[in-house]
Amino acid sequence: MSLTSKHYDLTKKFRFESAHRLAKGYVGKCANIHGHSWNGELTVRCYELDSMGMGVDFGIMKEAVLRDIEEMFDHKLILQKDDPIAKLLEGSGSAVVLVDRNPTSEVLAELVYNFAKERLNYSINGRVVYEVLSVAIDETCTSSCKYSE
């Protein structure tokens, strides 16, 4: 489908509380462990409506993706895999999530996007019915990132 086709963009918000630090090469306050109330938006583009008049049920967006994302990150410490603190916490029972790169808003938005894309894109006979359009992550009330392909 081309972007000029009739479409509906549906957005479902999500949130989680977590801490992170930017350890790899970052110089500044964010190299220290600090927390955020992360707010996000998952946007799905739909090209047709089902018999109920929906592009994709918001409940499906929540169940297929956002519940797992919230569980994955909520009240956890997000660190890069090779962060020295990760080694110290290994086996301690601490709630830690390890990612491949510095856990920036950009990296988290891309991670959520890819996670959603695996679970939500839907086609029938090669025709796209709906697909993940973007993920936005607000790290603070004044700083955010939006990721799309």
TANORNOR-V762540 format. One record per run of one state. SS is the DSSP state (H for helix, E for strand, C for the rest). FROM is the first residue (numbers start at 1). TO is the last residue. If there is no record, write none. Layout:
BEGIN
SS:FROM:TO, SS:FROM:TO
END
This chain:
BEGIN
C:1:7, E:8:20, C:21:28, H:29:31, C:32:33, E:34:46, C:47:57, H:58:73, C:74:75, E:76:80, C:81:83, H:84:89, C:90:95, E:96:99, C:100:104, H:105:120, C:121:121, E:122:124, C:125:126, E:127:138, C:139:143, E:144:147, C:148:149
END
